[in-house]
Amino acid sequence: MIYQETAPIKAVTTQQIHHHLQIDYDNDDGLLDAYALAATQHAEHIMQREVIKRRDPCALAASIAEVPPMVTNFILCEVADFYRYRENVQSVTINRVFVHLLDPFILYNRDPDEKAEQDADQDAGESNGAD
């Protein structure tokens, strides 16, 4: 699937994560960024599209500033769960109610020929640029 062909781009800033989690220190920033990438990738899997455009013509946004607030909130809530339960995941039930924030953005009927069309467009663009 096209949204899985390249690594995700973190769709929230570290500052947004700090504000959401009410964290005043930066010791865990590497961990928080890893959680944000995982949450972004999970959102892309659910929605069947990229959050921030890399190659997907159906991507939601071109930059972090354009990410819809419901998607941002999904990612922040998932990061919060990852962070909150990072030490003892086996004994907790993680709250997944917020996953429905992504419902309006899910592509249920993604065209299977879309990738072939996009590859053809990309090849044509490279050919035109080589002239």
C-alpha positions, 0 to 999 in steps of 0.5 A, a space after each residue: 500500500 502506498 502509505 506504507 512505502 516510505 517512513 512516516 513523518 511525525 505529525 505532531 511536534 515535541 512541544 505539542 506532546 509536552 503540552 498534552 502530557 504536561 511534561 516540563 523536562 526533555 529527558 524523554 524526548 527521544 522516546 516521545 518522538 518514537 511514540 509519535 512516529 508509531 502513533 502516526 504510522 498507526 493512524 496511517 494504517 487505520 485511515 489507509 492514507 498518509 497523514 503528512 504527504 510523502 507520495 500519497 495523493 490522498 494524504 491529509 496534509 502537506 505539513 504538521 500545521 495542516 494536520 486536522 485537529 482530530 488526527 492530531 488529538 488521536 496521535 497525542 492520545 495514543 502517545 499519552 497511552 504509550 508513555 503512561 503504560 511504558 513500563 507495565 503494559 501486560 497488566 493494563 487495558 489501554 483505552 482505545 475510544 479515541 481511535 474513532 477520531 479517525 473515522 471521518 478520514 478513513 478511505 474505505 474504497 481506495 482504488 487498487 490502480 491508484 499506485 499504478 497511476 501514480 507510478 506512471 505519473 512519476 515516471 512521466 515526470 522524471 522523463 520530462 525532467 530529463 529532456 
